[in-house]
């Protein structure tokens, strides 16, 4: 077997192993949280039941809401020469020159 094939297989196996370990760690964490929530619910049997899908705030930034209205319209006063030059430009563009 060639050296580059061995290196390629070793790298692929290493990456695959790391992905499997990361997935297993994530699954274990999710199951651990679920068990904790159920234990709390049993402990507080007299209180209102705690949902198993309770969301905790992680302090991540939130995108602010957009304004309902847009910015105010901007206007620019043009001189007579600027208006004429703009009209010429529009005519040239519409003619396809």
TIPATI-366822 format. One record per residue: residue number from 1; z, x, y negated of N, C-alpha, C in turn. Coordinates in Angstrom, 3 decimals, always signed. Example, Ala and Ser with C-alpha at 12.3 -4.5 7.8 and 13.67 -1.06 7.14 Angstrom:
<rs>
{1; {+7.800; +13.190; +5.690}; {+7.800; +12.300; +4.500}; {+7.800; +13.200; +3.300}}
{2; {+7.080; +12.850; +2.250}; {+7.140; +13.670; +1.060}; {+7.870; +12.900; -0.030}}
</rs>
This chain:
<rs>
{1; {+0.000; +0.847; +1.169}; {+0.000; +0.000; +0.000}; {+0.000; +0.895; -1.235}}
{2; {-0.808; +0.529; -2.209}; {-0.943; +1.336; -3.413}; {+0.319; +1.236; -4.274}}
{3; {+0.520; +2.272; -5.101}; {+1.721; +2.320; -5.927}; {+1.761; +1.171; -6.935}}
{4; {+0.617; +0.826; -7.538}; {+0.615; -0.247; -8.538}; {+0.903; -1.598; -7.907}}
{5; {+0.549; -1.795; -6.649}; {+0.867; -3.052; -5.970}; {+2.363; -3.165; -5.716}}
{6; {+2.975; -2.080; -5.312}; {+4.410; -2.066; -5.056}; {+5.182; -2.331; -6.344}}
{7; {+4.775; -1.674; -7.423}; {+5.429; -1.861; -8.716}; {+5.273; -3.300; -9.180}}
{8; {+4.101; -3.865; -9.012}; {+3.844; -5.239; -9.424}; {+4.712; -6.217; -8.643}}
{9; {+4.811; -6.022; -7.340}; {+5.623; -6.913; -6.512}; {+7.108; -6.779; -6.854}}
{10; {+7.547; -5.563; -7.078}; {+8.954; -5.340; -7.423}; {+9.288; -6.000; -8.761}}
{11; {+8.423; -5.845; -9.722}; {+8.643; -6.464; -11.039}; {+8.649; -7.979; -10.914}}
{12; {+7.705; -8.523; -10.168}; {+7.652; -9.974; -9.981}; {+8.895; -10.507; -9.293}}
{13; {+9.345; -9.803; -8.273}; {+10.548; -10.235; -7.558}; {+11.775; -10.163; -8.462}}
{14; {+11.844; -9.127; -9.300}; {+12.973; -8.982; -10.222}; {+12.997; -10.119; -11.235}}
{15; {+11.855; -10.427; -11.810}; {+11.769; -11.506; -12.796}; {+12.130; -12.831; -12.144}}
{16; {+11.609; -13.086; -10.964}; {+11.910; -14.329; -10.260}; {+13.403; -14.439; -9.953}}
{17; {+14.008; -13.352; -9.552}; {+15.447; -13.351; -9.263}; {+16.252; -13.659; -10.525}}
{18; {+15.871; -13.057; -11.641}; {+16.576; -13.321; -12.900}; {+16.446; -14.778; -13.324}}
{19; {+15.287; -15.366; -13.135}; {+15.089; -16.775; -13.491}; {+15.959; -17.665; -12.612}}
{20; {+16.011; -17.367; -11.321}; {+16.833; -18.162; -10.409}; {+18.310; -18.048; -10.778}}
{21; {+18.762; -16.855; -11.110}; {+20.165; -16.665; -11.498}; {+20.472; -17.435; -12.779}}
{22; {+19.577; -17.390; -13.753}; {+19.792; -18.114; -15.011}; {+19.850; -19.622; -14.765}}
{23; {+18.965; -20.133; -13.932}; {+18.977; -21.569; -13.615}; {+20.263; -21.954; -12.892}}
{24; {+20.693; -21.134; -11.964}; {+21.923; -21.429; -11.230}; {+23.131; -21.424; -12.169}}
{25; {+23.167; -20.491; -13.110}; {+24.269; -20.437; -14.066}; {+24.271; -21.676; -14.958}}
{26; {+23.107; -22.101; -15.393}; {+23.017; -23.310; -16.212}; {+23.446; -24.547; -15.453}}
{27; {+23.037; -24.650; -14.205}; {+23.424; -25.794; -13.381}; {+24.929; -25.791; -13.128}}
{28; {+25.489; -24.621; -12.848}; {+26.933; -24.530; -12.628}; {+27.698; -24.937; -13.879}}
{29; {+27.233; -24.530; -15.047}; {+27.889; -24.901; -16.298}; {+27.828; -26.404; -16.525}}
{30; {+26.673; -27.004; -16.265}; {+26.532; -28.454; -16.441}; {+27.457; -29.209; -15.493}}
{31; {+27.538; -28.773; -14.249}; {+28.424; -29.430; -13.289}; {+29.887; -29.249; -13.671}}
{32; {+30.244; -28.063; -14.177}; {+31.622; -27.814; -14.593}; {+32.010; -28.745; -15.740}}
{33; {+31.130; -28.935; -16.688}; {+31.414; -29.853; -17.808}; {+31.591; -31.275; -17.313}}
{34; {+30.777; -31.670; -16.378}; {+30.849; -33.034; -15.851}; {+32.184; -33.264; -15.142}}
{35; {+32.616; -32.274; -14.374}; {+33.896; -32.387; -13.677}; {+35.039; -32.475; -14.681}}
{36; {+35.005; -31.655; -15.741}; {+36.048; -31.705; -16.769}; {+36.135; -33.078; -17.411}}
{37; {+34.992; -33.675; -17.735}; {+34.994; -34.992; -18.363}; {+35.587; -36.044; -17.432}}
{38; {+35.265; -35.957; -16.162}; {+35.818; -36.932; -15.214}; {+37.321; -36.759; -15.060}}
{39; {+37.804; -35.507; -15.060}; {+39.247; -35.279; -14.971}; {+39.965; -35.841; -16.192}}
{40; {+39.386; -35.652; -17.366}; {+39.982; -36.221; -18.582}; {+40.037; -37.735; -18.502}}
{41; {+38.983; -38.335; -17.980}; {+38.938; -39.789; -17.874}; {+40.025; -40.287; -16.921}}
{42; {+40.261; -39.578; -15.827}; {+41.313; -39.978; -14.882}; {+42.690; -39.773; -15.502}}
{43; {+42.842; -38.676; -16.246}; {+44.125; -38.367; -16.865}; {+44.505; -39.432; -17.891}}
{44; {+43.544; -39.895; -18.633}; {+43.771; -40.916; -19.656}; {+43.360; -42.276; -19.111}}
{45; {+43.873; -42.634; -17.953}; {+43.466; -43.887; -17.307}; {+43.822; -45.097; -18.153}}
{46; {+44.924; -45.023; -18.897}; {+45.325; -46.151; -19.726}; {+44.483; -46.259; -20.984}}
{47; {+43.884; -45.167; -21.403}; {+43.069; -45.159; -22.619}; {+41.650; -45.609; -22.290}}
{48; {+40.845; -45.705; -23.306}; {+39.445; -46.081; -23.116}; {+38.744; -45.007; -22.296}}
{49; {+37.862; -45.381; -21.370}; {+37.189; -44.387; -20.533}; {+36.279; -43.479; -21.363}}
{50; {+36.266; -42.225; -20.980}; {+35.424; -41.242; -21.646}; {+34.064; -41.244; -20.951}}
{51; {+32.968; -41.435; -21.675}; {+31.661; -41.430; -21.022}; {+31.335; -40.052; -20.463}}
{52; {+30.624; -40.009; -19.336}; {+30.304; -38.727; -18.715}; {+29.178; -38.011; -19.461}}
{53; {+28.517; -38.689; -20.360}; {+27.416; -38.088; -21.106}; {+27.784; -37.850; -22.566}}
{54; {+29.086; -37.626; -22.822}; {+29.538; -37.426; -24.197}; {+28.880; -36.183; -24.787}}
{55; {+28.453; -36.283; -26.033}; {+27.781; -35.173; -26.706}; {+28.760; -34.505; -27.656}}
{56; {+28.808; -33.211; -27.619}; {+29.642; -32.472; -28.558}; {+28.753; -31.780; -29.571}}
{57; {+29.218; -31.746; -30.805}; {+28.456; -31.110; -31.872}; {+28.609; -29.605; -31.757}}
{58; {+27.505; -28.892; -31.728}; {+27.532; -27.448; -31.551}; {+27.445; -26.681; -32.858}}
{59; {+27.431; -27.372; -33.967}; {+27.376; -26.691; -35.244}; {+25.998; -26.156; -35.592}}
{60; {+24.985; -26.647; -34.909}; {+23.636; -26.170; -35.205}; {+23.130; -26.845; -36.480}}
{61; {+22.289; -26.163; -37.239}; {+21.797; -26.745; -38.484}; {+20.891; -27.946; -38.209}}
{62; {+20.918; -28.880; -39.107}; {+20.128; -30.098; -38.974}; {+19.095; -30.126; -40.086}}
{63; {+17.911; -30.577; -39.753}; {+16.868; -30.695; -40.770}; {+17.252; -31.842; -41.706}}
{64; {+17.281; -31.600; -43.012}; {+17.669; -32.669; -43.929}; {+16.633; -33.790; -43.940}}
{65; {+17.107; -34.977; -44.241}; {+16.196; -36.128; -44.309}; {+15.211; -35.947; -45.457}}
{66; {+14.017; -36.486; -45.247}; {+13.016; -36.411; -46.302}; {+13.273; -37.499; -47.329}}
{67; {+12.876; -37.211; -48.541}; {+13.036; -38.215; -49.592}; {+12.093; -39.375; -49.341}}
{68; {+12.522; -40.553; -49.712}; {+11.691; -41.736; -49.520}; {+10.531; -41.759; -50.515}}
{69; {+10.722; -41.161; -51.670}; {+9.665; -41.134; -52.672}; {+9.161; -39.713; -52.829}}
{70; {+7.917; -39.594; -53.199}; {+7.321; -38.279; -53.404}; {+7.670; -37.729; -54.775}}
{71; {+7.204; -36.538; -55.046}; {+7.469; -35.959; -56.364}; {+6.719; -36.729; -57.446}}
{72; {+7.201; -36.620; -58.652}; {+6.525; -37.310; -59.751}; {+5.136; -36.698; -59.959}}
{73; {+4.213; -37.521; -60.405}; {+2.835; -37.059; -60.607}; {+2.795; -36.064; -61.763}}
{74; {+2.014; -35.012; -61.567}; {+1.886; -34.014; -62.612}; {+0.564; -34.225; -63.333}}
{75; {+0.584; -34.072; -64.619}; {-0.636; -34.187; -65.395}; {-0.791; -32.943; -66.254}}
{76; {-2.026; -32.581; -66.486}; {-2.340; -31.425; -67.323}; {-3.310; -31.885; -68.401}}
{77; {-2.996; -31.575; -69.619}; {-3.879; -31.921; -70.739}; {-5.001; -30.904; -70.815}}
{78; {-6.257; -31.366; -70.812}; {-7.407; -30.478; -70.908}; {-8.029; -30.592; -72.289}}
{79; {-8.540; -29.477; -72.741}; {-9.274; -29.513; -74.009}; {-10.651; -30.089; -73.732}}
{80; {-11.358; -30.390; -74.777}; {-12.712; -30.955; -74.646}; {-13.631; -29.984; -73.921}}
{81; {-13.541; -28.681; -74.213}; {-14.379; -27.680; -73.560}; {-14.052; -27.588; -72.069}}
{82; {-12.769; -27.688; -71.713}; {-12.379; -27.643; -70.304}; {-12.885; -28.873; -69.544}}
{83; {-12.815; -30.036; -70.189}; {-13.345; -31.255; -69.558}; {-14.838; -31.137; -69.295}}
{84; {-15.578; -30.597; -70.276}; {-17.028; -30.424; -70.101}; {-17.326; -29.433; -68.975}}
{85; {-16.585; -28.330; -68.938}; {-16.802; -27.338; -67.885}; {-16.486; -27.933; -66.515}}
{86; {-15.468; -28.746; -66.429}; {-15.115; -29.382; -65.169}; {-16.195; -30.370; -64.738}}
{87; {-16.734; -31.115; -65.697}; {-17.807; -32.063; -65.391}; {-19.039; -31.330; -64.865}}
{88; {-19.360; -30.181; -65.453}; {-20.501; -29.388; -64.981}; {-20.239; -28.902; -63.564}}
{89; {-19.060; -28.432; -63.311}; {-18.708; -27.951; -61.979}; {-18.823; -29.064; -60.940}}
{90; {-18.316; -30.244; -61.258}; {-18.399; -31.380; -60.328}; {-19.854; -31.731; -60.060}}
{91; {-20.675; -31.724; -61.116}; {-22.108; -32.037; -60.930}; {-22.770; -31.021; -60.008}}
{92; {-22.485; -29.756; -60.209}; {-23.087; -28.710; -59.356}; {-22.666; -28.864; -57.913}}
{93; {-21.400; -29.144; -57.677}; {-20.913; -29.301; -56.309}; {-21.489; -30.544; -55.648}}
{94; {-21.657; -31.610; -56.408}; {-22.205; -32.839; -55.805}; {-23.704; -32.720; -55.520}}
{95; {-24.410; -31.857; -56.276}; {-25.834; -31.663; -56.041}; {-26.081; -30.734; -54.860}}
{96; {-25.103; -29.932; -54.490}; {-25.235; -29.033; -53.360}; {-25.857; -27.712; -53.711}}
{97; {-25.760; -27.264; -54.941}; {-26.323; -25.964; -55.355}; {-25.540; -24.824; -54.793}}
</rs>
